[in-house]
């Protein structure tokens, strides 16, 4: 029984570690910011985790405070994923 519980614990730990894999950073450029709608328009490169090629599109932002960190024309690095069915920027910062 102890071996079964240990194996189950190890399996759960591995599953959690896999689920929390870091999202790939994506290069982009801010085209527009809509603070009222909590949206940002980005021209971006490929987003591997979303199987998306580079393009210009509008994203929701997870945290409205992210919109205060950048301005139109800024080159940025960001992460994005699907959250509640919507493409959402989870982090963003000016590119170095």
C-alpha positions in Angstrom: 0.0 0.0 0.0 2.9 2.4 0.9 4.5 1.7 -2.5 1.2 2.5 -4.3 0.8 5.8 -2.4 4.4 6.8 -3.1 3.9 6.0 -6.8 0.7 7.9 -6.9 2.3 10.9 -5.2 5.2 10.9 -7.7 2.8 10.7 -10.6 0.8 13.7 -9.3 4.0 15.7 -8.7 5.1 15.0 -12.3 1.7 16.0 -13.7 1.7 19.3 -11.7 5.3 20.1 -12.9 4.3 19.4 -16.5 1.1 21.6 -16.2 3.1 24.5 -14.9 5.7 24.5 -17.7 6.7 28.1 -18.5 5.1 29.7 -21.5 7.5 30.7 -24.3 8.4 34.4 -24.5 7.3 36.0 -27.7 8.8 39.1 -29.4 6.3 41.8 -30.5 5.5 45.4 -30.9 2.6 47.3 -29.2 0.3 48.8 -31.9 -2.6 50.0 -29.7 -3.7 49.9 -26.1 -7.4 50.0 -25.0 -7.5 50.5 -21.2 -11.3 50.6 -21.1 -11.7 47.2 -22.7 -8.5 45.7 -21.1 -7.1 44.9 -24.5 -3.8 45.3 -26.4 -3.1 45.1 -30.1 0.3 43.4 -30.8 2.3 42.7 -33.9 4.0 39.5 -32.9 6.1 36.6 -33.9 5.1 32.9 -33.8 3.4 31.8 -30.5 4.3 28.1 -30.3 2.1 27.1 -27.4 -0.9 28.5 -29.3 0.3 27.1 -32.7 0.0 30.6 -34.1 2.1 32.2 -36.8 3.2 35.8 -36.6 0.5 38.4 -37.2 -1.1 41.5 -35.7 -4.0 40.9 -33.4 -5.9 42.0 -30.3 -5.4 40.2 -27.0 -7.1 40.5 -23.7 -4.8 41.1 -20.7 -5.0 39.1 -17.6 -4.1 42.0 -15.4 -5.1 45.6 -16.5 -1.9 46.9 -14.7 0.1 45.2 -17.6 -1.2 48.0 -19.9 0.6 50.7 -17.9 4.0 49.0 -18.4 4.1 49.6 -22.2 3.0 52.1 -24.8 2.3 52.0 -28.6 5.5 51.6 -30.6 7.3 49.7 -27.8 9.2 46.5 -28.7 8.1 44.0 -26.1 8.5 40.4 -24.9 5.3 38.8 -23.8 3.6 35.5 -22.9 0.1 34.5 -24.0 -2.3 31.6 -23.6 -5.9 30.8 -23.9 -7.8 31.7 -20.7 -11.5 31.0 -20.5 -11.5 30.6 -24.3 -9.9 34.0 -25.0 -6.4 34.7 -26.2 -4.9 36.5 -23.3 -1.5 38.2 -22.5 -0.3 36.9 -19.2 2.9 39.0 -19.0 4.5 41.8 -21.0 7.6 43.9 -20.6 9.7 46.2 -22.8 12.3 44.2 -24.8 15.9 44.6 -23.8 
